[in-house]
Structures are given as C-alpha cells and as structure tokens.
Amino acid sequence: MTKPAAPKRHLPTSPFKAPATPTPKHFAVGDQVTHDMYGLGRVTGIEDGIAALVDFGSAQMRILSPYTTMTKL
C-alpha cells in the first residue's frame, strides 16, 4: 500500500490562482453533528481550537481539530 501524494505547493510565479484554503469549522455546545466513522452525535464540550467532545450515544469521543471528518447538521 502506498501513501497518497503530498499536496503540491503554490509557486508565487505561477499564472494560476492559489487554491483556496478551507475555513476552519467552529462548533458550539449543543450542535448536532455527523461524523464519517461514528455517525450522528451532539457536541457536549469544546476545548478552544483543540478538540470537541461529542456524544454519539454509544460512546463519547474527543474529536481533534481541524474536524475534517465532522460536519454540522
């Protein structure tokens, strides 16, 4: 199994626009979320910019920032 290719960096002399950086996701206590692996859950706590504590019913998980696998419903 091989590793995925590293993202290519944008050169300042390139005639093409730089790729847009995604805005960081922000969650609040009580937000309903879905996670790619754990499913539906509700945010029970926030650690400033570090992690979100989420109750998925069967388990409580600490999801680390940048929350790429979690979306707000």
C-alpha positions in Angstrom: 0.0 0.0 0.0 1.4 3.4 -0.9 1.0 6.8 0.7 -1.2 9.4 -1.0 0.7 12.1 -2.8 1.5 15.2 -0.9 -0.4 18.3 -1.9 1.5 20.5 -4.3 2.5 23.9 -3.1 1.6 27.0 -5.0 4.5 28.9 -6.5 4.4 32.7 -6.4 5.4 33.0 -10.0 2.5 30.7 -11.2 0.0 32.3 -13.6 -2.8 30.3 -11.8 -4.6 31.3 -8.7 -3.6 29.7 -5.4 -6.0 27.1 -4.1 -8.5 28.5 -1.6 -7.8 27.3 2.0 -10.9 25.9 3.7 -12.2 28.0 6.6 -11.9 26.3 9.9 -15.1 24.7 11.3 -16.5 26.1 14.5 -18.8 24.1 16.7 -20.8 25.1 19.8 -22.1 23.1 22.7 -25.4 21.5 21.7 -24.7 21.4 18.0 -25.9 18.3 16.2 -23.1 16.8 14.1 -22.4 13.8 11.9 -19.0 12.0 11.8 -17.7 9.8 8.9 -16.9 6.9 11.3 -19.1 7.4 14.4 -22.4 8.7 12.8 -24.8 11.2 14.4 -23.8 12.9 17.7 -24.2 16.1 19.8 -21.4 18.3 20.9 -21.1 18.3 24.7 -17.9 20.3 25.2 -15.4 22.4 23.4 -11.6 22.8 24.1 -10.7 26.1 22.5 -9.3 25.3 19.0 -8.0 21.9 20.1 -10.9 19.4 20.2 -14.6 18.9 20.5 -16.2 16.4 22.9 -19.1 14.7 21.1 -21.7 12.2 22.5 -22.5 9.6 19.8 -25.0 7.7 22.0 -22.9 4.6 22.4 -19.7 6.4 23.1 -18.3 9.8 23.9 -15.4 10.8 21.7 -12.8 13.6 21.7 -12.6 14.8 18.0 -9.4 16.8 17.3 -9.3 20.0 15.2 -9.5 20.7 12.2 -12.6 18.5 12.2 -12.2 17.2 8.6 -14.4 14.2 9.2 -17.2 16.0 11.1 -19.9 18.3 9.7 -22.6 20.3 11.5 -26.2 19.5 10.7 
